[in-house]
Amino acid sequence: MKAAPFAYVRPSSLSDAVAELAATEGEGKVIAGGQSLTPVLAMRLARPETLIDITAVAGLDQIVDADGVVEIGATVRQRRVERDPVCSMVPLLRAAMPWVGHREIRSRGTVCGSVAHADPAAELPAVASCVDAGVVIAGPGGSRSVLAREFFTGAMMTALGQDEIVSAVRFPVAAPGEGFGFAEIARRHGDFALAGVAARVRLDGETVDAVLTGFGISDRPVTRAVSDELITVVRAGGSESGRMADDLREALSTVADEMVDTDGDAHASRDYRRRLFRTLAARELSKAYHRARSDIDEVNE
Ligand SMILES: Cc1cc2nc3c(=O)[nH]c(=O)nc-3n(C[C@H](O)[C@H](O)[C@H](O)COP(=O)(O)OP(=O)(O)OC[C@H]3O[C@@H](n4cnc5c(N)ncnc54)[C@H](O)[C@@H]3O)c2cc1C
């Protein structure tokens, strides 16, 4: 099929892009990499009257490292993030990137576009939620910032107003003593995940801060603190990595099962997703813990 007719504008400033979008009164759509929107248009699942192409907007193609944050602008392609040395300061982002579709998709698709699109099975919204990233939003009234954990409000639904544009996502740089884990199960590489997990563990003296974010398991990324479960396993002496994953599988059984609230579909039942998620969560939390430990050991050497 072909897309229904639409008008096309390509503004060169963010204020012009916002003005163009606001002028459509809800009948316009931003287009960035086009990797999700183009199929939607071709299948006529959406019929926007105007496309606002933001790829010529000055300043949105920046990756900026400042104040403990890596800020990724709205037209930065996923493939660039995969290779840019600055982005290695956000290890979870780098770990997730190869799982996003295929290299050809990542060559066009943007990080901010993936966040704005808010597919519940997408990797980058989960990463943003797990590391507590901030979503920077430009609108007619100026700029505002929303925590990723509050930005996703449902399947393909966000806190974005119809006249607002995501101008950047701000990912906190990993602190010393932080470790991460990321994995998913999909039917084929490049498919959206049946279930996936991002894990972050921060060790600081006696303090343990552990977080899991699941994706493909609900209508949005689901984040839960799991410090108590991790501490219980560590105190019981289960820090040898193979055993730790087994012990965590038991310790996480309630929380992991609660996080999976999607209905079953043609690809996987709810019960299967629960089992997948629990196993992935235990393995990746264990890896994150051991990476955090070795990070501390390196700092102390
Ligand atoms: C074959 C295939 C496989 C894929 N596999 C995966 C996968 O495994 N995991 C995954 O996460 N994604 C996958 N994708 C999607 C891909 O990652 C997209 O690039 C991404 O979801 C959207 O980014 P984009 O820049 O292409 O956005 P676009 O397609 O341009 O836009 C997507 C939506 O977001 C809105 N939007 C985009 N940018 C902004 C902005 N700055 N402000 C406000 N709204 C905005 C658009 O209006 C539109 O509604 C796949 C795509 C294809 C075609």
PDBQT file of the ligand as one rigid body, heavy atoms in Angstrom, charges set to zero:
ROOT
HETATM    1  C1  LIG A 401      12.283  -4.147  10.323  1.00  0.00    +0.000 C 
HETATM    2  C2  LIG A 401      12.307  -3.292  11.557  1.00  0.00    +0.000 A 
HETATM    3  C3  LIG A 401      12.724  -3.840  12.754  1.00  0.00    +0.000 A 
HETATM    4  C4  LIG A 401      12.751  -3.062  13.905  1.00  0.00    +0.000 A 
HETATM    5  N1  LIG A 401      13.133  -3.649  15.073  1.00  0.00    +0.000 NA
HETATM    6  C5  LIG A 401      13.159  -2.923  16.187  1.00  0.00    +0.000 A 
HETATM    7  C6  LIG A 401      13.553  -3.505  17.431  1.00  0.00    +0.000 A 
HETATM    8  O1  LIG A 401      13.920  -4.683  17.522  1.00  0.00    +0.000 OA
HETATM    9  N2  LIG A 401      13.535  -2.708  18.533  1.00  0.00    +0.000 N 
HETATM   10  C7  LIG A 401      13.154  -1.390  18.482  1.00  0.00    +0.000 A 
HETATM   11  O2  LIG A 401      13.138  -0.720  19.509  1.00  0.00    +0.000 OA
HETATM   12  N3  LIG A 401      12.782  -0.812  17.339  1.00  0.00    +0.000 NA
HETATM   13  C8  LIG A 401      12.776  -1.537  16.189  1.00  0.00    +0.000 A 
HETATM   14  N4  LIG A 401      12.399  -0.936  15.023  1.00  0.00    +0.000 N 
HETATM   15  C9  LIG A 401      12.002   0.484  15.059  1.00  0.00    +0.000 C 
HETATM   16  C10 LIG A 401      13.211   1.404  14.942  1.00  0.00    +0.000 C 
HETATM   17  O3  LIG A 401      14.063   1.288  16.078  1.00  0.00    +0.000 OA
HETATM   18  C11 LIG A 401      12.785   2.874  14.849  1.00  0.00    +0.000 C 
HETATM   19  O4  LIG A 401      13.915   3.557  14.390  1.00  0.00    +0.000 OA
HETATM   20  C12 LIG A 401      12.321   3.593  16.084  1.00  0.00    +0.000 C 
HETATM   21  O5  LIG A 401      11.300   2.897  16.738  1.00  0.00    +0.000 OA
HETATM   22  C13 LIG A 401      11.723   4.957  15.756  1.00  0.00    +0.000 C 
HETATM   23  O6  LIG A 401      12.732   5.861  15.472  1.00  0.00    +0.000 OA
HETATM   24  P1  LIG A 401      12.651   6.763  14.164  1.00  0.00    +0.000 P 
HETATM   25  O7  LIG A 401      13.674   7.842  14.324  1.00  0.00    +0.000 OA
HETATM   26  O8  LIG A 401      12.760   5.904  12.958  1.00  0.00    +0.000 OA
HETATM   27  O9  LIG A 401      11.197   7.419  14.311  1.00  0.00    +0.000 OA
HETATM   28  P2  LIG A 401      10.073   7.701  13.212  1.00  0.00    +0.000 P 
HETATM   29  O10 LIG A 401       9.702   6.449  12.511  1.00  0.00    +0.000 OA
HETATM   30  O11 LIG A 401      10.461   8.861  12.401  1.00  0.00    +0.000 OA
HETATM   31  O12 LIG A 401       8.880   8.121  14.192  1.00  0.00    +0.000 OA
HETATM   32  C14 LIG A 401       8.255   7.167  15.018  1.00  0.00    +0.000 C 
HETATM   33  C15 LIG A 401       7.169   7.863  15.858  1.00  0.00    +0.000 C 
HETATM   34  O13 LIG A 401       7.767   8.737  16.803  1.00  0.00    +0.000 OA
HETATM   35  C16 LIG A 401       7.411  10.095  16.542  1.00  0.00    +0.000 C 
HETATM   36  N5  LIG A 401       8.648  10.873  16.704  1.00  0.00    +0.000 N 
HETATM   37  C17 LIG A 401       9.861  10.587  16.184  1.00  0.00    +0.000 A 
HETATM   38  N6  LIG A 401      10.766  11.458  16.628  1.00  0.00    +0.000 NA
HETATM   39  C18 LIG A 401      10.102  12.316  17.427  1.00  0.00    +0.000 A 
HETATM   40  C19 LIG A 401      10.495  13.446  18.193  1.00  0.00    +0.000 A 
HETATM   41  N7  LIG A 401      11.769  13.853  18.240  1.00  0.00    +0.000 N 
HETATM   42  N8  LIG A 401       9.547  14.101  18.913  1.00  0.00    +0.000 NA
HETATM   43  C20 LIG A 401       8.264  13.689  18.892  1.00  0.00    +0.000 A 
HETATM   44  N9  LIG A 401       7.821  12.619  18.199  1.00  0.00    +0.000 NA
HETATM   45  C21 LIG A 401       8.741  11.950  17.476  1.00  0.00    +0.000 A 
HETATM   46  C22 LIG A 401       6.837  10.123  15.144  1.00  0.00    +0.000 C 
HETATM   47  O14 LIG A 401       5.866  11.148  15.010  1.00  0.00    +0.000 OA
HETATM   48  C23 LIG A 401       6.222   8.748  15.036  1.00  0.00    +0.000 C 
HETATM   49  O15 LIG A 401       4.964   8.728  15.652  1.00  0.00    +0.000 OA
HETATM   50  C24 LIG A 401      12.362  -1.688  13.856  1.00  0.00    +0.000 A 
HETATM   51  C25 LIG A 401      11.968  -1.119  12.630  1.00  0.00    +0.000 A 
HETATM   52  C26 LIG A 401      11.934  -1.911  11.499  1.00  0.00    +0.000 A 
HETATM   53  C27 LIG A 401      11.489  -1.281  10.214  1.00  0.00    +0.000 C 
ENDROOT
TORSDOF 0
